[in-house]
Amino acid sequence: MPGYVEVWKQKARQLKVEVYALYLAYRDPRVHWLARVFTACVVAYAFSPIDLIPDFIPILGYLDDLVLIPLGVKIALSMIPANVMAESREKASEIIRQGKPVNRIAAIIIVLIWVLVAALVIALLPKTPADLSAKRERLFTDFCGTNSF
């Protein structure tokens, strides 16, 4: 059993280095803009303190950490030139050996984005059941051309 735990710990450390290498790689001018955008989203999600599925939800909570992040990393790696990734891995390993990289500005930006998304969702939600009924009626009228359910 301890062998499996060590293997998983090693894979987690390796994934951490890969994500940081992707962070360094997406900033490289040799990387295509589409790969930059996708990789930036993967890195932001991996470093984000807020998960798509909260970790306190049994089983599903860790699903994004175990599936979405590795899948995103794999896709991002396929989009970035091999020589850029090799250089970025070397830099990432060196930086991580020197001490954990901390980017408080990036963390603040990620949290602000999540707050803005939450505010937008709240603003778009109907305020009362009457608002919901009126909105449903308008949608039905626009779609069917009649006012009866």
Steps between C-alpha positions, in 0.01 A plus 500: 500500500776755578634449147176631348500805725855588399417455131202737533709754691764486227235548230355797690846661525557435130163657413588805709824545306314449171239764587770748600689418178179570307477833682848587376435360151179689426687826546753402231454692170563181298171353623192546278238739641231230523736276698580798723133567576419134570813449710433818697153369585639161608771660714256749654259220588777280640633782720155632588390458861143451374405171333229437244374227733573579869724242670258448789255321267577128543679337206394765245693766690833350401387407151616829351838467670544141381353533150454858376842638590703205360283497187545876454875464554519220243311704239710811573821299468391379157451862388841634610822434301722234659809724517306772685369243750848354554638846584200577720533171691865576575412849625207369703708229668770751586253754643317236704831364637588853618170534682133510423404767249241741638309741281259690719392727216386200293312362801325833553404520131359144507294573811371824346394316184307246709335781698399678179356180353302438822371861497393464136314176573326658800408808295345285228293288738134600538440692823154359585277215384288761318806611303568139406139451390507821294832403340367151417184654350705744285720216375196286416329791321814581301548135405141392430331830422222436747449580865343177626678209657 
